[in-house]
């Protein structure tokens, strides 16, 4: 059984008793930034870039939890996730996370959710597993997969 251990600014996984691997996210955070990212940073003030990155993180978190709800068969309103879905279905109690999830969807978030719905409709994937911790001995890294799905067939041709 793999165990995740969160630190202040990093994460490790105990993959076997006494054997610890760094998380893939922690390893990737140490990689040099891409030239495109550096170019973007030069066009922004520190406050602007921090704000945009914070908003992007919140949006990703909201999309992650919304897709989880949709995979559970929940209907999610374009106006946002309901209290019942937050507290009874997802069973979340973190006030900061709840505040993020209660915000109405932005146009960009709505577009991404419609894309996910189209993916589900067009490819009819079979849900295999979710939130699965995995590791690789050859790279001594570990992480948590959001979702594993099996595609039943090729995309339907659109005419």
Buried (B, 14 or more C-beta within 10 A) or exposed (E): EBEEEEEEEBBBBBBEEEEEBBBBEBBEEEEEEEEEEEEEBEEEEEEEBEEEEEEEEBBEBBBEBBBBBBBEEBEBEEEBBBEEBBEEBBEBEEEEBBEBBEBEBEEEBEEBBEEBEEBBEBBEBEEEEBEEBBBEEEEEBBBBEEBBBEEEEEEEEEE
